[in-house]
């Protein structure tokens, strides 16, 4: 079963919870080619989306929202 990710491995991956979240605002992010390529590569390596990496970076700067499901 090599190469198959178990549910436990998925759960321990971290990051934001899956599923729809309410959207209070929309924002466009303009990236140069090198930054975009780096984000895509990191997202693929971690099995995440570029969007989730951007949100994770914002959370690192301003802190995570205090909502259920975010407590560590």
N, C-alpha and C positions, 0 to 999 in steps of 0.2 A: 504494500500500500504506500510505497514511497511516492512523494509528490502530492499526496492527498492531504489537505489540511483538515485536521479534526475540529470538532466544535469547540473543544477546550482551547486549542491554539487560536481559533478565531476570537474567542471571548477574551483571551489574555492579550490580544493585539493592542488594545487601548484605543485612544482616539474618541471621537464623538460617537454617540449611540446612532445606530442606523434608523432610518425611517424619516418621515416628513417632519419638518419643524416649521413653526410659524415664521413668517418672513415680515419683519418690520420695515426693512429697507433693502434696496437693490443697489449694487455698486459695481461699476466696471473697473477692472484692473488692467492697466497697460504695462506689459512686460517686454523687455528686450529679448532677443532670441536666446541668448545664453541663460538668462534667468528662467525662461519658460522651459527650455530643454532640461535644465537642472531639476525643476519641479516635476516634470513628467518622469524623469529617470527615478527620482526619489519616490514618487507615488507608485510607480511600477514595482520598485524594490520592496516597498512596504505593503503592497496590496491595497493601497488606498487611492482616493481620488485627489486631484490637484486642489479641488475646492476644499476638501477636508484639511489638507495641509495648510492652505491659506488661513482657514478659520483657526487652526491650531496655533499658527504664528500670531494671529491677532490676540488669541487668549493668552499667549505667553507675554504679550506686551501689556494688556489691560486687565488680565485675570479672567478666570472662567465665570460665567453667569451662575448665580446661586439658584439653581433649579433642581428638582428631583431628578435623579439619574446621573448627576454630575459629581456627587460626593465620591471621594476616593478612600 
